[in-house]
């Protein structure tokens, strides 16, 4: 899994825009059993919502996305500390921190990190990395 990890535990970053936070919490619930063995890092509010709904999961909350959480995840991508980025993007709402979102997309591409921006692609990433 991630090259800088001290063990083989997979580490996924989970992020969601405000309009898609309910959806990512529901998605985590559908993949709950497989995510039990994953270290999850998440931006502030998204991580709080996931942890509240699924307290038994290993969730580390970073700063809120606009307050630096997106950059924290970007740094983890650069340091090869992640195995996947699941980012439920809301393409219909203007985002004041849109440049941060574009930066994460660019970094995931540059470092060849599996990234999903929707439920169906997130399902494929989880199935591919963690098995069906």
C-alpha positions in Angstrom: 0.0 0.0 0.0 1.3 3.6 0.6 5.0 3.6 0.3 5.7 5.7 3.5 3.3 3.7 5.6 4.9 1.7 8.4 2.6 -1.2 7.7 0.5 -2.4 4.8 -2.7 -0.8 6.1 -4.3 1.1 3.2 -4.9 4.8 3.6 -7.7 6.6 1.8 -8.5 10.3 1.8 -12.3 11.0 1.8 -13.5 14.5 0.9 -16.9 15.9 0.0 -18.3 19.3 -0.9 -21.2 20.4 1.3 -24.0 19.3 -1.1 -22.5 15.8 -1.2 -21.6 15.1 2.4 -24.7 13.0 3.0 -23.9 11.0 -0.1 -20.3 10.2 1.1 -21.6 9.2 4.6 -24.1 6.9 2.9 -21.4 5.5 0.6 -19.1 4.8 3.5 -21.9 2.9 5.1 -22.3 0.7 2.0 -18.6 -0.1 2.1 -18.4 -0.3 5.8 -17.0 -3.8 6.2 -14.1 -3.2 3.7 -13.3 0.2 5.1 -12.9 -1.3 8.6 -9.3 -2.2 7.6 -8.5 1.3 6.1 -7.0 4.3 7.7 -9.2 7.2 6.6 -8.1 10.8 6.5 -10.7 13.4 5.8 -11.2 17.1 5.8 -12.8 18.6 8.9 -16.6 18.5 8.5 -16.6 15.5 6.2 -14.5 13.6 8.6 -16.7 14.6 11.5 -19.8 13.5 9.7 -18.2 10.1 8.7 -17.0 9.5 12.3 -20.4 10.4 13.8 -22.2 8.0 11.6 -19.5 5.2 11.7 -17.6 5.7 15.0 -15.8 2.3 14.7 -13.9 3.4 11.6 -10.4 4.7 11.8 -10.9 8.4 10.8 -8.4 11.2 11.2 -9.8 14.6 10.7 -7.7 17.3 9.1 -8.5 21.0 8.8 -11.6 22.1 6.9 -10.9 22.1 3.1 -10.9 25.9 2.6 -8.8 26.3 5.8 -6.0 24.1 4.7 -7.3 20.6 4.7 -7.1 20.3 0.9 -3.4 21.3 1.1 -2.8 18.8 3.9 -4.2 16.0 1.6 -2.1 17.4 -1.3 1.0 17.1 0.8 0.1 13.5 1.7 -0.3 12.8 -2.0 3.2 14.2 -2.7 4.7 12.1 0.1 3.1 8.9 -1.2 1.1 8.6 2.0 -2.2 7.8 0.4 -3.5 4.8 -1.6 -6.6 6.6 -3.0 -8.5 9.9 -3.0 -12.3 9.8 -2.9 -13.6 13.3 -3.5 -17.3 13.7 -4.0 -17.3 16.9 -5.9 -20.4 19.1 -6.4 -20.1 20.3 -10.0 -23.2 22.5 -9.8 -22.2 24.9 -7.0 -19.6 27.6 -7.2 -16.7 26.9 -4.9 -14.6 29.7 -3.4 -11.7 27.3 -3.0 -12.0 25.8 -6.5 -8.3 26.2 -7.1 -7.6 23.8 -4.2 -9.9 21.2 -5.8 -8.0 21.6 -9.1 -4.7 21.3 -7.2 -5.8 18.0 -5.7 -6.9 16.7 -9.1 -3.6 17.7 -10.6 -1.5 16.1 -7.8 -3.5 12.9 -8.0 -2.8 12.8 -11.7 0.9 13.7 -11.4 1.5 11.1 -8.7 -0.8 8.5 -10.4 -3.0 8.1 -7.4 -6.4 6.4 -7.9 -9.0 9.1 -7.6 -12.8 9.0 -7.7 -15.2 12.0 -7.9 -18.5 10.1 -7.9 -20.2 7.2 -6.3 -19.7 4.8 -9.2 -16.0 5.6 -9.7 -15.5 5.3 -5.9 -17.1 1.9 -6.0 -14.6 0.9 -8.7 -11.6 2.2 -6.7 -12.6 0.4 -3.6 -13.4 -2.8 -5.4 -10.1 -2.6 -7.3 -7.9 -1.8 -4.3 -9.7 -3.8 -1.6 -11.4 -6.6 -3.5 -15.0 -7.3 -4.0 
